[in-house]
């Protein structure tokens, strides 16, 4: 399967924007908790997508649009809540690897919902990306590995993750500070067993499944309306949904933290808008499984680089091998 230059640029641009989104959320999380951050970013994205709708010539929809669009909106809200709860009750080093199941789920659902069948080499590429992502996160630092074995929550990691790091956010797991150690690989079976016995792990697996469902639904939706309008629908609906949750929990006062973290939040706003806009444009012309897997592969690769450049993390052989596997997987998908 060969991808043209324009669709490839859309996917790569969305992947780079997603990595920037992850990095800026990690910095903004010093000032704002996850749920208020989701509200602030989605609410701030609404005027941008409204302007895109106006510049594109207005609203063009058919009635059948609202079924997949509303389903995608509700699934996104549920996935964000499941993600937040997961990282609150379980270590990131145990839960974030499960987000790498999203490309595999997306490939299967793309076939079932849309009839999209990846080629043989693409399946091998998907396997390399998912396997490389698992390996990348299983080479976690010794301290988080010990916390995972003890089943203790990683509060600092949870705060650094930000909301929806899996929506396009591999950087949350790989980008955090720490000194990775090869012993993480040796202890991988024990950590995986701890993961399967922890409710937080099942919540994160559910998050990956929910996010994989949204992508085929988004493709159905933008076949019945313009991509800018769908972006406006998702952001406005997400802002309204998180506002209701914050109000019900009497947490609206926490939104004031946005004033202290305005700089990284501004970068996150720009990055998240670009990520969603470019992804919606890409899935019009490319298999959803390809878009999601390339984003996951490039995102994890960029997470290794950003971890080194921004947080001073060592580049271990385990990280290098995982990144190479993901890069090879992406190349096979694009062939």
C-alpha positions in Angstrom: 0.0 0.0 0.0 1.5 3.3 -1.1 0.4 6.6 0.5 0.6 9.8 -1.5 2.7 12.8 -0.4 -0.3 14.9 0.8 -1.9 12.2 3.0 1.5 11.3 4.3 2.1 14.9 5.3 -1.3 15.1 7.0 -0.5 12.0 9.1 3.1 13.1 10.0 1.8 16.6 10.8 -0.9 15.1 13.1 1.7 12.9 14.8 4.1 15.8 15.4 1.3 17.9 16.8 0.2 15.1 19.1 3.7 14.9 20.5 3.7 18.6 21.1 0.3 18.3 22.7 1.7 15.6 25.1 4.8 17.7 26.0 2.8 20.9 26.7 0.3 19.0 28.8 3.0 17.6 30.9 4.3 21.1 31.6 0.8 22.5 32.1 -0.1 19.7 34.6 2.0 21.5 37.2 -0.7 24.1 37.3 -3.9 22.3 36.4 -5.5 19.0 37.2 -6.5 16.6 34.3 -10.3 17.1 34.2 -10.2 21.0 34.3 -7.4 20.8 31.6 -9.7 18.8 29.3 -12.4 21.4 29.8 -10.1 24.4 29.2 -8.5 22.9 26.1 -11.7 21.8 24.4 -13.5 25.0 25.3 -10.7 27.1 23.9 -10.7 25.0 20.7 -14.3 25.8 19.9 -13.7 29.3 18.4 -10.8 27.9 16.2 -13.0 25.2 14.7 -15.9 27.7 14.4 -13.6 30.0 12.4 -12.6 27.0 10.2 -16.3 26.2 9.6 -16.9 29.9 8.5 -13.8 29.9 6.2 -14.8 26.6 4.6 -18.1 28.0 3.5 -20.4 27.1 6.3 -22.1 24.0 7.6 -22.8 21.0 5.2 -24.4 18.0 6.9 -26.9 15.3 6.3 -29.2 14.0 9.1 -27.4 10.7 9.3 -24.3 12.6 10.5 -25.5 12.9 14.1 -25.6 9.2 14.9 -21.8 8.4 14.5 -20.8 12.0 15.6 -22.7 11.8 18.9 -21.4 8.2 19.5 -17.8 9.4 18.9 -18.4 12.4 21.3 -19.8 10.2 24.1 -17.1 7.6 23.7 -14.4 10.3 23.8 -15.8 11.7 27.1 -16.0 8.2 28.6 -12.5 7.4 27.4 -11.1 10.5 29.1 -12.8 9.7 32.3 -11.6 6.1 32.2 -8.1 7.3 31.5 -8.1 9.7 34.4 -9.4 7.1 36.8 -6.9 4.5 35.7 -3.9 6.7 36.2 -5.2 7.7 39.6 -5.4 4.2 41.0 -2.6 2.4 39.2 1.0 3.2 38.2 1.5 4.8 34.8 4.3 2.3 34.0 1.7 -0.5 34.2 -1.2 1.2 32.5 0.1 3.4 29.7 1.5 0.4 27.7 -2.1 -0.8 27.2 -2.8 2.3 25.1 -0.6 0.6 22.5 -3.5 -1.8 21.9 -5.4 1.1 20.2 -3.9 0.6 16.7 -4.7 -3.2 16.8 -8.3 -2.4 17.9 -8.6 0.3 15.2 -7.4 -2.1 12.5 -10.0 -4.7 13.5 -12.8 -2.2 13.9 -11.9 -0.5 10.6 -12.4 -3.8 8.9 -15.7 -4.6 10.7 -17.2 -1.1 10.5 -15.7 0.3 7.3 -14.7 -2.8 5.4 -11.1 -1.6 5.3 -8.6 -4.5 5.0 -4.9 -3.7 5.6 -2.4 -5.5 3.4 -0.2 -8.3 4.7 2.8 -6.1 5.3 0.7 -3.5 7.0 -0.4 -6.2 9.5 3.2 -6.9 10.2 3.9 -3.2 10.6 1.0 -2.9 13.1 2.5 -5.8 15.1 5.9 -4.1 15.1 4.5 -0.8 16.3 2.4 -2.3 19.0 5.2 -4.6 20.2 7.7 -1.8 20.0 5.5 0.4 22.1 5.0 -2.2 24.7 8.8 -2.8 24.9 9.4 0.9 25.1 7.2 1.3 28.2 8.3 -2.0 29.8 11.8 -0.6 30.0 10.5 1.8 32.6 12.9 3.1 35.3 13.7 0.9 38.3 11.8 3.1 40.7 8.5 3.0 38.8 9.1 -0.7 38.3 9.4 -1.3 42.0 6.2 0.8 42.6 4.4 -1.2 40.0 5.4 -4.5 41.7 4.1 -3.2 45.0 0.9 -2.0 43.4 1.4 1.5 44.7 -0.1 4.4 42.8 2.3 6.7 41.0 0.8 10.0 41.9 3.5 12.2 40.4 3.3 10.3 37.1 -0.5 10.5 37.1 -0.3 14.3 37.4 2.3 14.5 34.7 0.3 12.5 32.3 -2.4 15.0 31.7 -5.8 14.1 30.2 -6.2 11.9 27.3 -2.5 11.2 26.8 -3.6 8.1 24.8 -5.9 10.1 22.4 -2.8 10.9 20.5 -0.4 10.9 23.5 2.3 8.3 23.8 4.6 11.0 25.3 2.9 10.7 28.6 4.4 7.3 29.4 7.8 7.6 27.7 8.3 11.3 28.2 8.3 11.4 32.0 11.5 11.9 34.0 13.4 8.9 35.2 16.5 6.8 34.6 15.4 3.7 32.6 17.0 0.5 33.5 17.2 -2.8 31.6 15.9 -4.6 34.6 12.4 -3.4 33.5 12.5 -6.0 30.7 13.5 -8.8 33.0 10.6 -7.9 35.3 8.1 -7.5 32.5 6.2 -10.8 33.1 5.8 -9.9 36.8 4.6 -6.4 36.0 2.2 -7.6 33.3 0.7 -10.1 35.8 0.3 -7.2 38.3 -1.3 -5.1 35.5 -3.9 -7.8 34.7 -4.8 -8.1 38.4 -5.3 -4.4 38.8 -8.6 -2.6 38.1 -6.6 0.4 36.7 -5.2 -1.9 34.0 -8.7 -3.0 32.8 -9.8 0.6 32.8 -6.8 1.6 30.6 -7.5 -1.4 28.2 -11.1 -0.1 28.0 -9.8 3.4 27.3 -7.7 2.0 24.3 -10.8 0.2 23.0 -13.0 3.3 23.3 -10.5 5.5 21.5 -10.2 2.9 18.8 -13.9 3.0 18.3 -14.0 6.7 17.8 -11.8 6.7 14.7 -14.0 4.7 12.4 -17.0 6.7 13.8 -15.2 9.9 12.9 -14.6 8.6 9.4 -18.3 7.8 9.0 -19.2 11.3 10.4 -17.0 13.3 8.1 -18.4 11.4 5.1 -21.7 13.1 6.0 -20.4 16.6 7.1 -17.4 18.7 6.6 -14.3 17.9 8.7 -14.2 21.5 10.3 -17.8 21.1 11.5 -17.1 17.7 13.0 -14.2 19.2 14.8 -16.5 21.9 16.1 -19.1 19.3 17.2 -16.5 17.2 19.1 -14.8 20.2 20.9 -18.1 22.0 21.8 -19.6 18.7 23.0 -16.5 17.8 24.9 -16.4 21.2 26.6 -20.1 21.0 27.5 -19.7 17.4 28.9 -16.6 18.2 31.0 -18.3 21.4 32.2 -21.3 19.4 33.5 -18.9 16.9 35.2 -16.9 19.7 36.9 -20.1 21.5 38.0 -21.6 18.3 39.4 -18.4 17.7 41.4 -18.1 21.4 42.4 -14.7 21.6 40.8 -15.2 24.6 38.6 -12.9 26.7 40.8 -9.9 24.5 39.7 -10.1 26.1 36.2 -8.4 29.2 37.7 -5.1 27.3 37.6 -5.1 28.0 33.8 -3.9 31.5 34.5 -0.7 30.2 36.0 0.0 27.7 33.2 -1.1 29.9 30.3 2.0 29.5 28.2 2.1 25.6 27.9 -1.7 25.6 27.7 -1.6 28.0 24.7 0.9 25.6 23.0 -1.3 22.6 23.9 -4.3 24.4 22.4 -2.6 25.0 19.1 -1.1 21.5 19.0 -4.4 19.8 19.9 -6.3 21.8 17.2 -3.8 20.9 14.6 -3.7 17.2 15.7 -7.5 16.8 15.4 -7.8 18.9 12.2 -5.1 17.1 10.4 -6.3 13.6 11.6 -9.8 14.3 10.3 -8.4 15.4 7.0 -6.2 12.3 6.8 -8.9 9.7 7.6 -10.9 10.9 4.6 -8.3 9.4 2.2 -6.3 6.8 4.2 -7.3 3.7 6.1 -8.1 4.5 9.8 -5.8 1.6 10.9 -2.9 3.2 9.0 -3.5 6.7 10.4 -3.7 5.4 14.0 -0.7 3.1 13.8 1.6 5.6 12.1 0.6 8.2 14.7 1.3 5.7 17.5 4.6 4.7 16.0 5.9 8.2 15.3 4.5 9.4 18.6 6.4 6.9 20.6 9.6 7.5 18.6 9.2 11.3 19.2 8.6 10.6 22.9 12.0 9.0 23.2 13.6 12.0 21.5 11.7 14.5 23.6 12.5 12.6 26.8 16.2 12.9 26.0 16.1 16.6 24.8 13.6 18.1 27.3 13.9 15.9 30.4 17.5 14.7 30.0 16.6 11.0 30.0 19.3 8.5 29.0 18.8 6.8 25.7 19.1 3.1 26.6 19.6 0.2 24.2 16.1 -1.0 25.1 14.6 2.4 24.1 16.6 2.4 20.9 15.6 -1.1 19.9 11.9 -0.3 20.6 12.1 2.9 18.6 13.8 1.1 15.7 11.1 -1.6 15.7 8.3 1.1 15.6 10.1 3.0 12.8 10.4 -0.3 10.8 6.7 -1.0 11.5 5.7 2.5 10.2 7.8 1.9 7.1 6.0 -1.4 6.4 2.6 0.2 6.8 3.5 2.9 4.3 4.9 0.6 1.6 
